[in-house]
Amino acid sequence: MLTLLIIFAVFLAALFASAIKRVPSGQVYSLYRQGKPVRLLQPGVHMVLPLLERVANKINLSGQVLRFEEPMADAREVTGTVYWQVLEPERADAVFDHVDQLIRRSTHEALCAEGEVAYADRHLLGTHMKQSLNQALRERGMMVTRVELDAA
């Protein structure tokens, strides 16, 4: 009987410990219940329902970095870095798991749309890419802050 009581106490302690979520500053956690978004957990300590709710995304609100290599039709390869950040986590949560693919696809589309822009003018091409990427990402609560292209 005592062993059963100890096991039950340990189970309750573990359950209580899993109910406490600490969100570090500069991040937001999206909380889901039965596969549906419930709310965003802002920085601080929060209580959640341990077996019903789970943290789906840990969204970093500071800048993010994504490297890309994009082959072009003329056998050249454009490489660079996209610096982006989440502005509206409630809108970004739905696509946050796929943001890398979204940025890569938008980068490819932006480079194809530029057509005959001189690849030697990296600054101009980077500016055009930033504008194109922001058109794709703004509606999803994210923003590209900078695009740097490597020397060809």
ABEGO torsion letter per residue (X at the ends): XAAAAAAAAAAAAAAAAAABBBBBBGBBBBBBBGGBBABBBBBEBBBBBAAABBBABBBBABBBBBBBBBBBAAGBBBBBBBBBBBABAAAAAAAAAAAAAAAAAAAAAAAAAAEABBAABAAAAAAAAAAAAAAAAAAAGBBBABBBBBBX
